[in-house]
Amino acid sequence: MPPFELHPRLAADTHALGDLPLCRVLLMDDARFPWLILVPRVPGLVELTELDDADAARLMAEARAAARALQAHCAPHKLNLGALGNLVPQFHLHLVARFRDDARWPQPVWGAGPAQPYAADAAATRAAELRRLLGIA
């Protein structure tokens, strides 16, 4: 089996935070929304249904941990979770912290215009705090 490779679009649009037991954790480079992406490190994975039962359970546990980290980090009004995959076929799970006063509330964040990249120091600060909350060294 070929090694795991992150899809180029995910790599280009995010900051890598590190790895949990199953998933690579990414911070979406859009300062408008605290937004994590979990990508199971399973080569060729396209659909959630392709995970075996143990990995599916691990994904849910890691998604819950990421959701708790976002809640602790920024106390959102709502957490949105989604797995679309229309543009990036590699399976990945979005976790987006939403606020009643954010740029798109209550509409979805997808198609919300161009991303507003983080300033380097802001990305580093948010990434460090989320790594701490997730226990990623």
C-alpha positions as a printed Julia matrix, in Angstrom:
137×3 Matrix{Float64}:
   0.0    0.0    0.0
   1.36   3.47  -0.85
   2.21   5.81   2.03
  -0.23   8.44   3.24
   0.0   11.72   1.35
  -2.0   14.83   2.15
  -3.97  16.15  -0.82
  -2.16  19.2   -2.3
  -5.19  21.48  -1.86
  -5.45  20.63   1.83
  -1.73  21.21   2.23
  -1.94  24.58   0.45
  -4.98  25.85   2.38
  -3.95  24.9    5.93
  -1.35  24.95   8.67
  -0.39  21.47   9.91
  -0.78  21.12  13.68
   0.44  17.53  13.94
  -0.91  14.03  14.24
  -3.32  12.26  16.55
  -3.25   8.44  16.53
  -5.38   8.28  13.35
  -5.68  11.77  11.92
  -3.48  14.58  10.73
  -4.85  17.78  12.28
  -4.9   20.92  10.15
  -5.84  24.53  10.86
  -7.67  26.12   7.94
  -5.88  29.3    6.88
  -8.95  31.52   7.19
  -8.84  33.89  10.15
 -12.59  34.53   9.92
 -13.38  31.13  11.41
 -11.54  28.9   13.92
 -11.54  25.8   11.72
  -9.88  22.43  12.12
  -9.69  19.66   9.55
  -9.05  16.03  10.48
  -7.59  13.79   7.78
  -7.29  10.08   8.61
  -3.81   8.92   7.59
  -5.21   6.06   5.54
  -3.82   5.96   1.99
  -6.48   6.29  -0.69
  -9.37   6.94   1.73
 -12.25   8.64  -0.07
 -15.37   7.8    1.95
 -16.06   7.44   5.65
 -17.62   4.05   4.94
 -14.22   2.73   3.81
 -12.85   2.91   7.36
 -12.96  -0.3    9.36
 -14.98  -0.23  12.58
 -11.95   0.45  14.8
 -10.76   3.39  12.68
 -14.3    4.77  12.41
 -14.55   4.73  16.2
 -11.09   6.33  16.47
 -12.14   9.07  14.01
 -15.21   9.85  16.12
 -13.11   9.99  19.3
 -10.6   12.31  17.63
 -13.4   14.49  16.21
 -14.87  14.81  19.71
 -11.44  15.75  21.08
 -10.99  18.36  18.34
 -14.48  19.73  19.02
 -13.71  20.01  22.73
 -10.43  21.77  21.91
 -12.24  24.34  19.77
 -14.86  24.85  22.47
 -12.18  25.4   25.11
 -10.16  27.64  22.79
 -12.84  30.05  21.63
 -16.23  29.21  23.22
 -18.25  29.22  19.98
 -22.02  29.44  19.87
 -22.09  26.37  17.6
 -19.71  23.83  16.12
 -20.3   22.79  12.52
 -18.98  19.42  11.35
 -18.92  18.44   7.71
 -17.38  16.02   5.26
 -18.09  17.22   1.73
 -15.27  16.03  -0.48
 -16.6   17.5   -3.7
 -13.39  19.42  -4.49
 -10.92  17.31  -2.49
 -11.67  13.6   -2.83
  -9.41  12.59   0.08
 -11.68  12.02   3.07
 -11.42  14.85   5.59
 -13.66  16.16   8.34
 -14.19  19.88   8.91
 -14.85  21.25  12.41
 -15.77  24.93  12.27
 -16.37  27.12  15.32
 -19.26  29.46  14.6
 -20.38  32.66  16.27
 -23.61  34.6   15.89
 -21.55  37.64  14.84
 -19.2   35.87  12.39
 -18.93  36.85   8.74
 -21.38  34.17   7.53
 -23.77  33.45  10.41
 -26.1   31.6   10.02
 -25.12  30.52   6.49
 -22.47  27.82   5.91
 -18.85  28.87   5.56
 -18.38  27.1    2.22
 -18.48  29.5   -0.71
 -18.12  32.5    1.64
 -15.71  34.33  -0.62
 -11.94  34.23  -0.47
 -10.28  33.11   2.74
  -8.65  35.75   4.88
  -5.27  34.2    5.73
  -3.94  34.51   9.25
  -1.12  36.89  10.01
   1.91  34.73  10.78
   1.88  35.52  14.51
  -1.87  34.92  14.82
  -1.6   31.53  13.08
   1.3   30.53  15.32
  -0.56  31.57  18.47
  -3.79  29.77  17.54
  -1.87  26.68  16.39
   0.13  26.5   19.62
  -2.98  26.75  21.79
  -4.87  24.12  19.78
  -1.85  21.79  19.88
  -1.75  22.19  23.65
  -5.47  21.47  23.98
  -5.17  18.4   21.73
  -2.03  17.1   23.39
  -0.02  17.3   20.17
   3.69  17.84  20.82
